[in-house]
Amino acid sequence: MSKHLQPSAEAITEDDAFIAEALKDVNTAALIMSMVHMTGDTSILKGAIRPKSSDVVSAGSKDQARYGEGGFTLEEMEAVRAQALEVIQGYRERGCTLPPFDSGAVPEMFSYMSGRDFDEEYLAFIKEEIALDGVDHRGLVLDDPELQARAANFPVVIIGAGMGGILAGIRLDEAGIPYTVIEKNTGVGGTWFENKYPGCRVDVPGHSYSFSFEPNHDWRNHFPLSDEIREYYERCARDYDVERKIRFETEVVSAAFDDRSQTWKVEVRNRDGNCEVLEARAVISAVGQLNRPKMPDIPGLERFEGQLVHSGAWPDSCRHEGKRVAVIGSGASAFQIIPEVAKTAGALKVFQRSPAWMFPNPGYHSAVGEGQKWALKKLPFYSKWYRFWLFYATVEGVYDKTLVDESWDSELSVSAANDEMRLGLTAWIESQVDDPELIDKVLPKYPPFGKRILQDNGSYLKALQQDNVALITTGIREIVPEGIVTEDGELHEVDIIACATGFNADRFLFPMKVVGRNGIELAEQWQGDNGRAYLGITVPNFPNLFCIYGPNTNLVVAGSIAHNAESQMNYILRCLRILLESDNRTLDCRQAVHDAYNARVDDINAGTAWGSPRVNNWYKNASGRVTANLPFRILDYWKMTKQPKTDDYIIE
Ligand code: NAP
């Protein structure tokens, strides 16, 4: 349990006219949940008005004029709002007090929101997620003075001050464990500090891309821009007093476990270039999977005389307005860069090797309405259920479509459900383009989920059809001082080459040198690009080394890395508690436990669209093993990381 209570709703002081207007912005399903809390009455869940789909694709592709978020018709939404206004009036008149909540209503609420029968296994997850008792159960508070004293003598080094590192700092503070965060940049935010390319924003909803205990009710955009996210993490680091413990412009060179003292010696290079060794009882790596830009392996790249940039290190000096720009790549980064650069570039050439699937999401660039912000702050449990709705709608509703049906025989899909999705996504692409030649170029020839599916409001294909934009699918032969030469010998002269070519995602913890027991090097144990960890967190032979967003923890079916990071930190804290309570020094994952877990991970990943041998993507290493992705449902991973089993570890 954490010492922090989950924030509760602020009192409603606004008049009816204000509330009626605000309700026009809110999510209907979450509003109905809040009404149940305000009244204690579940009869609204039994009526004819129900969400129609939790599937983002079908919801997004419905006739927008007739349906709103969650598949409610506009008439249904209006009826719910009218009823909600009365409920809110009563709640306000009662001084914003809630009737006792019967948690027996949760199954019915879940079924209503998800459109599925209640599954018992969800109960604990929902109770924690919605925080019905108002308590944040993911932290750790040590009440025993003896444990507090041990914790105070348990210094930890956290590597990275992005989402994971800040979370680790907040949680260690709560537990009274001292720590230092080492950060190579001048500020916090990690990937959101580094990725500043035009159009950069997160493509999962902001309201689920934040810490559960620190919701941001003021996101300006549903899918926040890079700056907004960085500001959020800056605020978290400041408000939770993590910032003071961060050493900026300092890089970890190596971390070595000292068998004799059973401590980690972490060598850091300070901003002045001098090295120093920090001693720690444990190391938490929160360096992320996508932080080392990968330049394309194209002959002549270094000879280019214009400006060469990478999406992951976009310099402020890169001014594309009026210039001839080439973008290499068509993944998540390129997909955001292209519509933005196309607005003002003199000419833009997009060099695409393989096109991306895209989800229809008309609200992708929408600002969050003031009514929604009000509801998040003031309607009891609204923000919690809204977050859950985002999770459920973007995760569980889609997970089944990623799994391979062995009896399904097609190059373009992996199952009937996956194929149904492919047809929906194909229709979305075709609805935006008339030119058959262009359709052929932008229509993926691999199954949905073979690569990351991108959120789309139509701006990408619109940009490709602008007069100043050309899509080039002929392969690149070489780069020359003037520009790019394609396989057909054509020279494309450009002023700027922007490589949106991804990251060294298969080199976990790269380029740090990490040495475990008996001098074993992590890079060797992982054979360079074959990262493996138990639950993505612990690694045999590397006692008290913990990873956040380590091997096989990336989420493909949207969801939220923030949620997963909380699961990982929950687990790490409980590992530390085992050490403190037993007064032991180290905890080392058993090889057999690690191997069995990884066999399971590999087995499930091999049966997914992204693991299929027919697709290539950044989730796989050079030998084709999926090293990036978590193949489990969020619920399953949450359960696995709830409490470490002592038998899984050698504890000394
Ligand atoms: P990516 O998905 O790995 O895409 C790299 C692109 O570059 C692909 O289109 C790839 O083509 C192409 N490419 C690579 N080497 C090439 C070469 N030598 N010649 C021609 N084309 C080449 O990288 P990313 O777009 O940076 O995205 C990586 C991940 O970062 C995403 O999947 C996502 O998880 C995260 N991300 C998230 C957001 C967001 O939240 N909005 C934004 C950006 C990134 P092939 O597909 O044919 O290999």
Boltz pocket constraint, residues with backbone or C-beta under 6 A from the ligand:
constraints:
  - pocket:
      binder: B
      contacts: [[A, 201], [A, 202], [A, 203], [A, 204], [A, 290], [A, 296], [A, 297], [A, 298], [A, 311], [A, 328], [A, 329], [A, 330], [A, 331], [A, 332], [A, 333], [A, 334], [A, 336], [A, 351], [A, 352], [A, 353], [A, 354], [A, 451], [A, 452], [A, 476], [A, 500], [A, 501], [A, 502], [A, 503], [A, 616], [A, 617], [A, 618]]
      max_distance: 6.0
